[in-house]
Amino acid sequence: MDNAQAITKQVLQAIENQDFTAARALLSDDFKFSGAVPVPIGPDEWLGVHKALAAAMPDFSFHYQPKGGDENNAKGTVQVGGTHNGTLSLPIPGTPTIPATGKKILNPVEHVSAKEENGKLTEYVVEHLADGGVVGIISQMGAAVPAH
């Protein structure tokens, strides 16, 4: 298995297991997440969003499927989802706090790519879909999606 693909899987599995310390150890200090957010965010902001998602959906999963790449670049798909059994309080200005609904959340399949350098992810890009990302999750929970 290529290094980028292995590290991408390790990061996503650590987040699913709510082991944010392990996930952070695999992200470079200059890591950037983009595509599903208005402006790229860094590693701590990205993990902060996932901590909030894990609190709201303890069974949160990426449903990651590897789709190729090379030693330093991974490609794949995700279909994020989980059961909304806790309060969602995202660290994103303007997003609503959403009490548990018990709803099963499942976003559409989104293409992702990641870059690896020196054993750490430096970039993670998610395809922007109108009904994907955090917007898709919030709308499936039945809350109004904030305007950007």
Phi and psi in degrees as GROMACS dihedral restraints (atoms count N, CA, C in turn):
[ dihedral_restraints ]
;  ai    aj    ak    al  type     phi  dphi    fc
    3     4     5     6     1   -67.9    20    10
    4     5     6     7     1   148.7    20    10
    6     7     8     9     1   -57.4    20    10
    7     8     9    10     1   -45.7    20    10
    9    10    11    12     1   -60.4    20    10
   10    11    12    13     1   -41.5    20    10
   12    13    14    15     1   -66.4    20    10
   13    14    15    16     1   -41.5    20    10
   15    16    17    18     1   -63.9    20    10
   16    17    18    19     1   -44.3    20    10
   18    19    20    21     1   -69.9    20    10
   19    20    21    22     1   -38.2    20    10
   21    22    23    24     1   -58.5    20    10
   22    23    24    25     1   -47.5    20    10
   24    25    26    27     1   -61.0    20    10
   25    26    27    28     1   -42.2    20    10
   27    28    29    30     1   -62.5    20    10
   28    29    30    31     1   -43.1    20    10
   30    31    32    33     1   -62.9    20    10
   31    32    33    34     1   -49.2    20    10
   33    34    35    36     1   -65.4    20    10
   34    35    36    37     1   -38.9    20    10
   36    37    38    39     1   -66.1    20    10
   37    38    39    40     1   -38.9    20    10
   39    40    41    42     1   -62.4    20    10
   40    41    42    43     1   -41.5    20    10
   42    43    44    45     1   -64.6    20    10
   43    44    45    46     1   -45.3    20    10
   45    46    47    48     1   -59.8    20    10
   46    47    48    49     1   -34.6    20    10
   48    49    50    51     1   -83.5    20    10
   49    50    51    52     1     2.2    20    10
   51    52    53    54     1    58.9    20    10
   52    53    54    55     1    32.7    20    10
   54    55    56    57     1  -101.2    20    10
   55    56    57    58     1    76.6    20    10
   57    58    59    60     1   -71.2    20    10
   58    59    60    61     1   -23.8    20    10
   60    61    62    63     1   -66.6    20    10
   61    62    63    64     1   -44.7    20    10
   63    64    65    66     1   -65.1    20    10
   64    65    66    67     1   -41.4    20    10
   66    67    68    69     1   -62.6    20    10
   67    68    69    70     1   -45.2    20    10
   69    70    71    72     1   -63.3    20    10
   70    71    72    73     1   -34.8    20    10
   72    73    74    75     1   -64.9    20    10
   73    74    75    76     1   -19.2    20    10
   75    76    77    78     1  -101.0    20    10
   76    77    78    79     1     6.2    20    10
   78    79    80    81     1  -110.8    20    10
   79    80    81    82     1   133.7    20    10
   81    82    83    84     1   -69.2    20    10
   82    83    84    85     1   157.7    20    10
   84    85    86    87     1   -63.7    20    10
   85    86    87    88     1   -25.4    20    10
   87    88    89    90     1  -101.1    20    10
   88    89    90    91     1    18.1    20    10
   90    91    92    93     1   -53.1    20    10
   91    92    93    94     1   139.7    20    10
   93    94    95    96     1  -129.8    20    10
   94    95    96    97     1   131.9    20    10
   96    97    98    99     1  -105.8    20    10
   97    98    99   100     1   132.7    20    10
   99   100   101   102     1  -149.7    20    10
  100   101   102   103     1   172.7    20    10
  102   103   104   105     1   104.8    20    10
  103   104   105   106     1   -52.0    20    10
  105   106   107   108     1   -99.7    20    10
  106   107   108   109     1     9.4    20    10
  108   109   110   111     1  -130.9    20    10
  109   110   111   112     1   152.5    20    10
  111   112   113   114     1   -60.1    20    10
  112   113   114   115     1   -37.9    20    10
  114   115   116   117     1  -134.5    20    10
  115   116   117   118     1   148.6    20    10
  117   118   119   120     1   -56.8    20    10
  118   119   120   121     1   145.7    20    10
  120   121   122   123     1  -123.0    20    10
  121   122   123   124     1   160.3    20    10
  123   124   125   126     1   -87.4    20    10
  124   125   126   127     1  -177.8    20    10
  126   127   128   129     1   -64.0    20    10
  127   128   129   130     1   -41.3    20    10
  129   130   131   132     1   -72.5    20    10
  130   131   132   133     1   -36.4    20    10
  132   133   134   135     1   -66.2    20    10
  133   134   135   136     1   -42.3    20    10
  135   136   137   138     1   -62.7    20    10
  136   137   138   139     1   -44.9    20    10
  138   139   140   141     1   -68.0    20    10
  139   140   141   142     1   -31.5    20    10
  141   142   143   144     1   -61.3    20    10
  142   143   144   145     1   -40.4    20    10
  144   145   146   147     1   -62.9    20    10
  145   146   147   148     1   -42.8    20    10
  147   148   149   150     1   -71.9    20    10
  148   149   150   151     1   -29.0    20    10
  150   151   152   153     1   -63.7    20    10
  151   152   153   154     1   -41.7    20    10
  153   154   155   156     1   -66.5    20    10
  154   155   156   157     1   -41.4    20    10
  156   157   158   159     1   -63.9    20    10
  157   158   159   160     1   -40.3    20    10
  159   160   161   162     1   -66.4    20    10
  160   161   162   163     1   -35.6    20    10
  162   163   164   165     1   -66.7    20    10
  163   164   165   166     1   -35.7    20    10
  165   166   167   168     1   -82.1    20    10
  166   167   168   169     1   -33.7    20    10
  168   169   170   171     1  -131.4    20    10
  169   170   171   172     1    84.9    20    10
  171   172   173   174     1   -56.8    20    10
  172   173   174   175     1   -23.1    20    10
  174   175   176   177     1   -98.6    20    10
  175   176   177   178     1    22.7    20    10
  177   178   179   180     1   -50.4    20    10
  178   179   180   181     1   135.6    20    10
  180   181   182   183     1  -142.6    20    10
  181   182   183   184     1   147.5    20    10
  183   184   185   186     1   -83.7    20    10
  184   185   186   187     1   -25.1    20    10
  186   187   188   189     1    51.1    20    10
  187   188   189   190     1    49.6    20    10
  189   190   191   192     1   -70.1    20    10
  190   191   192   193     1   134.3    20    10
  192   193   194   195     1  -125.7    20    10
  193   194   195   196     1   114.8    20    10
  195   196   197   198     1   -65.9    20    10
  196   197   198   199     1   142.2    20    10
  198   199   200   201     1  -134.3    20    10
  199   200   201   202     1    25.4    20    10
  201   202   203   204     1   113.5    20    10
  202   203   204   205     1  -161.2    20    10
  204   205   206   207     1   123.1    20    10
  205   206   207   208     1  -156.7    20    10
  207   208   209   210     1  -144.7    20    10
  208   209   210   211     1  -166.3    20    10
  210   211   212   213     1   -51.8    20    10
  211   212   213   214     1   -41.0    20    10
  213   214   215   216     1  -111.0    20    10
  214   215   216   217     1     1.9    20    10
  216   217   218   219     1  -135.7    20    10
  217   218   219   220     1   127.7    20    10
  219   220   221   222     1  -113.9    20    10
  220   221   222   223     1   142.2    20    10
  222   223   224   225     1  -125.0    20    10
  223   224   225   226     1   148.4    20    10
  225   226   227   228     1  -173.8    20    10
  226   227   228   229     1  -169.7    20    10
  228   229   230   231     1  -130.7    20    10
  229   230   231   232     1   152.8    20    10
  231   232   233   234     1  -128.5    20    10
  232   233   234   235     1   155.3    20    10
  234   235   236   237     1  -141.5    20    10
  235   236   237   238     1    83.3    20    10
  237   238   239   240     1   -69.1    20    10
  238   239   240   241     1   144.8    20    10
  240   241   242   243     1  -176.8    20    10
  241   242   243   244     1   178.7    20    10
  243   244   245   246     1   168.1    20    10
  244   245   246   247     1  -176.8    20    10
  246   247   248   249     1  -102.8    20    10
  247   248   249   250     1   126.3    20    10
  249   250   251   252     1   -79.1    20    10
  250   251   252   253     1    79.9    20    10
  252   253   254   255     1  -103.1    20    10
  253   254   255   256     1    -1.2    20    10
  255   256   257   258     1  -135.4    20    10
  256   257   258   259     1   171.6    20    10
  258   259   260   261     1   -73.0    20    10
  259   260   261   262     1   133.2    20    10
  261   262   263   264     1   -96.4    20    10
  262   263   264   265     1   117.8    20    10
  264   265   266   267     1  -133.1    20    10
  265   266   267   268     1    88.4    20    10
  267   268   269   270     1   -76.2    20    10
  268   269   270   271     1   144.6    20    10
  270   271   272   273     1   -83.5    20    10
  271   272   273   274     1    47.5    20    10
  273   274   275   276     1  -124.0    20    10
  274   275   276   277     1   119.7    20    10
  276   277   278   279     1   -54.2    20    10
  277   278   279   280     1   135.2    20    10
  279   280   281   282     1    88.1    20    10
  280   281   282   283     1    -6.1    20    10
  282   283   284   285     1   -87.6    20    10
  283   284   285   286     1   141.8    20    10
  285   286   287   288     1   -75.4    20    10
  286   287   288   289     1   155.0    20    10
  288   289   290   291     1   -86.4    20    10
  289   290   291   292     1   129.1    20    10
  291   292   293   294     1  -120.8    20    10
  292   293   294   295     1   113.5    20    10
  294   295   296   297     1   -64.1    20    10
  295   296   297   298     1   157.8    20    10
  297   298   299   300     1   -53.6    20    10
  298   299   300   301     1   137.5    20    10
  300   301   302   303     1  -115.5    20    10
  301   302   303   304     1   -17.6    20    10
  303   304   305   306     1    78.2    20    10
  304   305   306   307     1     1.2    20    10
  306   307   308   309     1   -73.6    20    10
  307   308   309   310     1   144.8    20    10
  309   310   311   312     1   -82.5    20    10
  310   311   312   313     1   125.2    20    10
  312   313   314   315     1  -107.8    20    10
  313   314   315   316     1   132.5    20    10
  315   316   317   318     1  -150.3    20    10
  316   317   318   319     1   110.3    20    10
  318   319   320   321     1   -74.6    20    10
  319   320   321   322     1   165.4    20    10
  321   322   323   324     1   -67.8    20    10
  322   323   324   325     1   164.3    20    10
  324   325   326   327     1   -67.4    20    10
  325   326   327   328     1   128.9    20    10
  327   328   329   330     1  -121.9    20    10
  328   329   330   331     1   137.5    20    10
  330   331   332   333     1   -78.7    20    10
  331   332   333   334     1   140.7    20    10
  333   334   335   336     1  -131.7    20    10
  334   335   336   337     1   156.0    20    10
  336   337   338   339     1  -140.6    20    10
  337   338   339   340     1   150.7    20    10
  339   340   341   342     1  -139.8    20    10
  340   341   342   343     1   149.8    20    10
  342   343   344   345     1  -119.3    20    10
  343   344   345   346     1   142.3    20    10
  345   346   347   348     1  -123.7    20    10
  346   347   348   349     1   140.7    20    10
  348   349   350   351     1  -143.4    20    10
  349   350   351   352     1   131.8    20    10
  351   352   353   354     1    52.2    20    10
  352   353   354   355     1    40.0    20    10
  354   355   356   357     1    79.0    20    10
  355   356   357   358     1    12.1    20    10
  357   358   359   360     1  -135.1    20    10
  358   359   360   361     1   149.9    20    10
  360   361   362   363     1   -76.1    20    10
  361   362   363   364     1   135.0    20    10
  363   364   365   366     1  -108.6    20    10
  364   365   366   367     1   -17.9    20    10
  366   367   368   369     1  -155.5    20    10
  367   368   369   370     1   142.1    20    10
  369   370   371   372     1  -141.5    20    10
  370   371   372   373     1   118.8    20    10
  372   373   374   375     1  -119.4    20    10
  373   374   375   376     1   129.6    20    10
  375   376   377   378     1  -111.0    20    10
  376   377   378   379     1   136.4    20    10
  378   379   380   381     1   -56.2    20    10
  379   380   381   382     1   134.3    20    10
  381   382   383   384     1   -85.0    20    10
  382   383   384   385     1   117.0    20    10
  384   385   386   387     1  -120.4    20    10
  385   386   387   388     1   139.4    20    10
  387   388   389   390     1   -57.2    20    10
  388   389   390   391     1   -34.4    20    10
  390   391   392   393     1  -106.8    20    10
  391   392   393   394     1    20.9    20    10
  393   394   395   396     1  -108.8    20    10
  394   395   396   397     1  -170.6    20    10
  396   397   398   399     1    58.7    20    10
  397   398   399   400     1  -156.4    20    10
  399   400   401   402     1   -63.4    20    10
  400   401   402   403     1   -35.5    20    10
  402   403   404   405     1   -59.6    20    10
  403   404   405   406     1   -44.0    20    10
  405   406   407   408     1   -62.8    20    10
  406   407   408   409     1   -41.0    20    10
  408   409   410   411     1   -64.2    20    10
  409   410   411   412     1   -49.0    20    10
  411   412   413   414     1   -60.5    20    10
  412   413   414   415     1   -45.0    20    10
  414   415   416   417     1   -66.4    20    10
  415   416   417   418     1   -36.3    20    10
  417   418   419   420     1   -68.0    20    10
  418   419   420   421     1   -25.3    20    10
  420   421   422   423     1   -78.1    20    10
  421   422   423   424     1    -8.5    20    10
  423   424   425   426     1    92.5    20    10
  424   425   426   427     1    12.2    20    10
  426   427   428   429     1   -98.9    20    10
  427   428   429   430     1   157.4    20    10
  429   430   431   432     1   -69.8    20    10
  430   431   432   433     1   134.5    20    10
  432   433   434   435     1   -84.2    20    10
  433   434   435   436     1   127.4    20    10
  435   436   437   438     1   -66.0    20    10
  436   437   438   439     1   144.7    20    10
  438   439   440   441     1   -76.8    20    10
  439   440   441   442     1   144.7    20    10
